[in-house]
């Protein structure tokens, strides 16, 4: 087997695989290889060397020494340094202490090692100017094991979709290459690589699936890994379609029980996951999403507790997530053009400036949020910000001075959310109480100069009916 012919063929396959996922590498896209020295990452490195020769992108490598296997681990790190130096690829070796981390966090060795490895890779990428992507050596067997593992845990289509070729800045150029082909190619070409003996540990879930379960499935089908991989591609297509339907749900409908209730469960669940992600980085468990769906479909009001101190509240036609944690900052939040998250109330706010009150840039997210007000820019004093109510807050509207707490009460703002209800303010004090009142003299619907359009939606304000009074837009 000719090395150049073999790896050139695999390089072309990797390029096509990335292109099908919407990514075409250019000479400006530096790639950082996650290099363990094992067969898979050695194969990936050789493939990327051929792609670099064709495309001309910068290439570097990072090796993570996990501190698990003592001298063997150090020997692997030395092998990686030697190999990459011979190939002319810059390398960084990072040492982490996985056992100590497991004792501190209670994570499994697999989980801690993976997290620390990706943390090191992301940090390494950030320190390389002009580098855009991290390349990992997941192959078709890895993809199959992931699908099988997730199916056994009762996953949905997203989990069964397996490992994506491209996710954020992580790419997997050899995901469709079988493990057997990788090892046979390296052995036939005499390309050296190291072997990690922890891959033989039967107590590791993935090792058990790889060594015990998948081989037994070959009695039912000749290549179970290939079939599971192809199933994951079909699940990925279905998941992408359902996710597109969820993404198309308008912002103003995402907080309305009536609108959410009209969605089929697969789309509704994706909308809920998307809305929850505004408050916490982790994925919610299926039990929480199922409980939120059930609450939406009930006739009575209620609340569902989510992880990270987040609650999902359904009151009347409002169905919103809210951060109920005690550590949420209630300090004033400066507003800037575009969208601003309001953690203490669970809302998102936005504003835009127009040169004419009749302008309605419908593409702006400002016009998609549920409560809006048009203000004369000339009447705004200083910078805009949003904060929760304070003792003694007042607003002047309707020719009279009103205490904010009285305004909230008279407009039937639920008592449990008054403490965190967002007030839009400027240097002169309270400017707008969404759904309730806007300060006298600030109405911009008939202004001759610039106008500022404020909008808010998604949390406490969606629990309050819109008041169409003298100082609110019709």
Secondary structure, DSSP 4 states (H G I P E B T S, - for coil): --HHHHHHHHHHHHHHHHHHTT----TT-EEEEE--SSHHHHHHHHHHHHHHHHH---EEEEEEE-SSSTHHHHHHHHHHHHHHHHHT-EEEEEE--HHHHHHHH---HHHHHHHHHHHHHHHHHHTSTTEEEEE----HHHHHHHHHHHHHTT--HHHHT-S-SEETTEE-TTTTS-HHHHHHHHHHHT------GGGG-TTSHHHHIIIIIHHHHTTTSTTHHHHHHHHHHHHHHHHHHHHHHHHTS-GGGTTBHHHHHTS-HHHHHHHHHHHHTTT-SSPPPHHHHHHHHHHHHSSS-EEEE-GGGEEEEEETTEEEEEE--TT---S-EE--SEEEEETTTTEEEEEEEESSTT---TTSGGGGSSEEEEEEGGG--S--EEE---TT-EEEETTEEEEHHHHHHHTT--HHHHTT--EEEETTEEEEETTTEE-TT-B-TT-SS-EEEEEEESSGGGGSPPP--TTS--
